[in-house]
Amino acid sequence: MGHSTAILRLSFLLFLMLDSCRLGVFSNSRVTLITVTPANPTIIVGATQQFLAHVTHKDGTTIQTTAVTWSTSNPAAASINSSGAARGVNTGTAAIVATLESVSGSTVLTVTASTPHTVSVTGGPGKLEVAFPGNAQHFVYVANPLEDVISVYRLGARASEDQAIHDVSVSPGRGPVWMAVHPLGKFLYVVNRTSENISAFSIDAATGRLQPVVGSPFECGNKPWAIAVDAVGESLEVTHFGSPEVTRYRVDPSAGALTLLQP
């Protein structure tokens, strides 16, 4: 009897220890922010768009995943499956929402009837592949926060044909991490988390090269985290880590410069 009681007590203690470990892990990985990419894409009816959720935890770490609960605000315009792949059903717009641990993030998907003039953007915030439908060119933009540059590559038909084009500095900005591309492929914007500002570049659609926008970098407040351009390219917004604050700008349609919009 005593032996059985000892075993039960040991089992109970092990249960408590394991449960404490689970609680500790859960506590350390509490979600504070979810951002969905690509930001505000446009597709045609019948086309698909893969979305990714960037889940930020309270310790500041961020993971890129599709293992969240996906939903659409307008199933008549766009559907979405459990892996984050959306399909254009009819013309219109739909908010694509990713939810995990009661925290949600979203972006707007626009569905058009004909081939849009917008560029196709895929990838994560630190590495974007941009395809220009007008000239069939594909470029990749990679943020390098250690060297404070954006690296540009041209994609070939095979990996062996990929070509490094150039590196462009974000100086006097520092710590480029999160990028967004104008829906017409005219401009690239990048959040510099170390210097807390935004670098802006015009994009040459023929060569993929970047040219700094006059006035860049633009100040964006404390602890900038993610950046997104709206579906028509008229405005840009920055979210901030650990804060509900959103900083919004008007985008100059010809030059790409940013003007702060008052709340």
C-alpha positions as CSV (number, residue, x, y, z in Angstrom):
1,M,0.0,0.0,0.0
2,G,2.8,2.4,1.0
3,H,4.6,1.6,-2.2
4,S,1.5,2.3,-4.3
5,T,1.0,5.6,-2.5
6,A,4.6,6.6,-3.2
7,I,4.2,5.9,-6.9
8,L,1.0,8.0,-7.0
9,R,2.7,10.9,-5.2
10,L,5.6,10.7,-7.6
11,S,3.3,10.6,-10.6
12,F,1.4,13.6,-9.3
13,L,4.7,15.5,-8.8
14,L,5.8,14.7,-12.3
15,F,2.4,15.9,-13.6
16,L,2.8,19.2,-11.8
17,M,6.4,19.6,-13.1
18,L,5.3,18.9,-16.7
19,D,2.3,21.2,-16.4
20,S,4.5,24.0,-15.0
21,C,6.8,23.6,-18.0
22,R,3.9,23.8,-20.4
23,L,2.6,26.9,-18.7
24,G,6.1,28.4,-18.7
25,V,6.5,27.8,-22.5
26,F,3.0,29.2,-23.1
27,S,3.8,32.3,-21.1
28,N,7.1,32.9,-22.9
29,S,5.5,32.5,-26.3
30,R,2.4,34.7,-25.8
31,V,1.4,36.4,-29.0
32,T,1.4,40.2,-29.1
33,L,1.2,41.0,-32.8
34,I,0.3,39.4,-36.1
35,T,1.1,40.9,-39.5
36,V,-0.1,39.4,-42.8
37,T,2.0,39.5,-46.0
38,P,2.0,40.4,-48.8
39,A,0.3,43.6,-47.9
40,N,-2.8,44.6,-49.9
41,P,-2.2,42.5,-53.0
42,T,-4.4,42.5,-56.1
43,I,-5.3,39.3,-58.1
44,I,-7.8,38.5,-60.9
45,V,-10.9,36.3,-60.6
46,G,-9.8,32.6,-60.4
47,A,-6.2,33.4,-59.4
48,T,-4.7,32.4,-56.0
49,Q,-2.6,34.3,-53.5
50,Q,-0.5,32.7,-50.8
51,F,-0.4,34.6,-47.5
52,L,2.0,34.3,-44.6
53,A,1.4,35.3,-40.9
54,H,4.3,36.9,-39.1
55,V,3.7,36.2,-35.4
56,T,5.4,38.3,-32.8
57,H,5.7,37.2,-29.2
58,K,6.1,39.3,-26.1
59,D,9.9,38.7,-26.0
60,G,10.2,40.3,-29.4
61,T,10.8,37.2,-31.5
62,T,8.9,36.8,-34.7
63,I,8.1,33.6,-36.6
64,Q,6.8,33.3,-40.2
65,T,4.0,30.7,-40.5
66,T,0.8,29.6,-42.1
67,A,-0.2,27.6,-38.9
68,V,-2.9,30.1,-37.8
69,T,-6.6,30.3,-38.2
70,W,-7.4,32.0,-41.5
71,S,-10.6,33.7,-42.4
72,T,-12.0,36.1,-45.0
73,S,-14.4,39.0,-44.4
74,N,-16.1,38.6,-47.8
75,P,-16.3,34.9,-49.1
76,A,-18.2,36.2,-52.1
77,A,-15.1,38.0,-53.3
78,A,-12.3,35.7,-52.0
79,S,-12.1,32.4,-50.2
80,I,-9.1,31.2,-48.2
81,N,-8.1,27.7,-47.0
82,S,-6.4,26.5,-43.8
83,S,-2.9,27.0,-45.3
84,G,-3.4,30.7,-46.1
85,A,-4.0,30.3,-49.9
86,A,-6.7,32.7,-51.0
87,R,-8.6,32.4,-54.3
88,G,-10.4,35.2,-56.2
89,V,-14.1,34.3,-56.5
90,N,-15.7,37.6,-57.7
91,T,-14.6,41.2,-58.1
92,G,-14.4,43.0,-54.9
93,T,-12.3,43.3,-51.7
94,A,-11.9,41.1,-48.7
95,A,-10.0,41.4,-45.5
96,I,-7.8,38.3,-45.0
97,V,-7.4,37.7,-41.3
98,A,-4.9,35.5,-39.4
99,T,-5.7,34.7,-35.8
100,L,-3.7,32.9,-33.1
101,E,-4.2,33.0,-29.3
102,S,-7.0,35.6,-29.7
103,V,-4.7,38.0,-31.5
104,S,-5.5,38.9,-35.2
105,G,-3.8,40.6,-38.0
106,S,-5.1,41.3,-41.5
107,T,-4.5,42.7,-44.9
108,V,-6.9,43.6,-47.8
109,L,-7.1,41.4,-50.9
110,T,-8.5,43.1,-54.1
111,V,-10.0,40.9,-56.8
112,T,-10.4,42.3,-60.3
113,A,-12.0,41.0,-63.5
114,S,-9.0,41.5,-65.7
115,T,-5.2,41.3,-65.4
116,P,-4.2,44.1,-63.0
117,H,-1.5,46.5,-63.7
118,T,-0.1,45.9,-60.3
119,V,3.1,43.8,-59.8
120,S,3.1,40.4,-58.2
121,V,4.8,40.4,-54.8
122,T,5.6,37.2,-52.8
123,G,7.9,36.4,-49.9
124,G,8.4,37.7,-46.4
125,P,9.1,41.1,-45.1
126,G,12.9,40.8,-45.3
127,K,13.0,39.1,-48.8
128,L,10.5,40.1,-51.5
129,E,10.2,38.7,-55.0
130,V,8.7,41.2,-57.4
131,A,7.4,40.2,-60.8
132,F,6.6,42.9,-63.4
133,P,3.8,41.7,-65.8
134,G,4.7,44.3,-68.5
135,N,8.2,43.1,-69.2
136,A,8.2,39.6,-67.5
137,Q,11.1,40.7,-65.3
138,H,11.5,39.1,-61.8
139,F,13.6,40.7,-59.1
140,V,14.4,39.8,-55.5
141,Y,15.0,42.4,-52.8
142,V,16.8,41.3,-49.6
143,A,17.2,43.5,-46.5
144,N,20.5,43.0,-44.8
145,P,20.4,44.7,-41.3
146,L,24.0,43.8,-40.5
147,E,25.4,45.7,-43.5
148,D,22.6,48.3,-43.7
149,V,21.9,47.5,-47.4
150,I,19.2,46.2,-49.7
151,S,20.6,43.6,-52.1
152,V,18.9,43.3,-55.5
153,Y,18.9,40.2,-57.7
154,R,17.4,39.3,-61.1
155,L,15.8,35.9,-61.2
156,G,16.7,33.7,-64.1
157,A,14.8,30.7,-65.6
158,R,17.1,28.5,-63.4
159,A,18.8,29.1,-60.1
160,S,22.2,29.1,-61.9
161,E,21.0,32.0,-64.0
162,D,20.2,34.3,-61.1
163,Q,22.1,37.5,-61.2
164,A,23.3,39.9,-58.5
165,I,22.5,43.4,-59.6
166,H,23.7,45.7,-56.8
167,D,23.6,46.6,-53.1
168,V,22.1,49.9,-52.1
169,S,22.7,51.5,-48.8
170,V,19.9,52.7,-46.5
171,S,22.4,55.2,-44.8
172,P,21.9,57.3,-42.8
173,G,19.2,54.7,-41.8
174,R,20.4,51.6,-39.9
175,G,18.9,48.2,-39.4
176,P,16.7,47.6,-42.5
177,V,14.2,44.8,-41.7
178,W,10.7,45.1,-43.1
179,M,10.0,46.0,-46.7
180,A,6.9,46.8,-48.8
181,V,6.5,47.5,-52.5
182,H,4.1,50.0,-54.1
183,P,1.3,48.1,-55.9
184,L,2.4,49.5,-59.3
185,G,6.0,48.5,-58.6
186,K,7.2,52.1,-58.6
187,F,8.7,52.3,-55.1
188,L,10.2,50.2,-52.4
189,Y,9.9,51.2,-48.7
190,V,11.9,49.7,-45.8
191,V,11.6,50.1,-42.0
192,N,15.0,50.8,-40.4
193,R,14.4,49.6,-36.8
194,T,17.7,50.7,-35.4
195,S,17.5,54.3,-36.6
196,E,13.7,54.3,-36.4
197,N,12.9,55.7,-39.8
198,I,11.8,54.6,-43.3
199,S,14.1,54.5,-46.4
200,A,12.3,55.0,-49.7
201,F,13.6,54.0,-53.2
202,S,12.2,54.3,-56.7
203,I,12.4,51.0,-58.7
204,D,13.6,50.8,-62.3
205,A,11.2,48.1,-63.7
206,A,13.7,47.3,-66.5
207,T,16.8,46.7,-64.4
208,G,15.4,46.3,-60.9
209,R,17.8,49.0,-59.6
210,L,16.9,51.2,-56.7
211,Q,17.4,55.0,-56.5
212,P,16.8,56.8,-53.2
213,V,13.7,59.0,-53.1
214,V,14.4,62.7,-52.3
215,G,13.9,63.3,-48.6
216,S,14.6,59.7,-47.6
217,P,14.8,58.5,-44.9
218,F,11.5,59.6,-43.3
219,E,11.0,59.6,-39.5
220,C,8.4,57.2,-38.2
221,G,8.4,57.3,-34.4
222,N,9.5,54.8,-31.7
223,K,10.0,51.1,-32.2
224,P,8.7,50.8,-35.8
225,W,7.8,47.2,-36.6
226,A,5.9,46.5,-39.9
227,I,5.1,48.6,-43.0
228,A,2.4,48.3,-45.6
229,V,1.2,50.3,-48.7
230,D,-2.5,50.3,-49.4
231,A,-3.9,48.5,-52.4
232,V,-4.0,51.6,-54.6
233,G,-0.7,53.0,-53.5
234,E,-2.0,56.2,-52.0
235,S,-1.0,55.7,-48.4
236,L,1.5,53.9,-46.2
237,E,1.3,52.8,-42.6
238,V,3.7,51.7,-40.0
239,T,2.8,49.7,-36.9
240,H,4.9,49.9,-33.7
241,F,6.1,47.1,-31.5
242,G,4.2,46.9,-28.1
243,S,1.9,49.7,-29.1
244,P,-1.5,50.1,-30.8
245,E,-0.2,53.2,-32.5
246,V,-0.2,53.3,-36.3
247,T,1.7,56.0,-38.2
248,R,0.2,56.9,-41.6
249,Y,1.7,58.8,-44.5
250,R,0.4,60.0,-47.9
251,V,2.5,58.6,-50.8
252,D,3.5,61.1,-53.5
253,P,2.4,59.2,-56.7
254,S,5.1,60.6,-58.9
255,A,8.2,60.9,-56.5
256,G,7.4,58.4,-53.8
257,A,8.0,60.8,-51.0
258,L,6.1,60.4,-47.7
259,T,4.0,63.1,-46.0
260,L,2.9,62.4,-42.4
261,L,-0.9,62.3,-42.0
262,Q,-2.3,63.7,-38.8
263,P,-4.4,61.3,-36.7
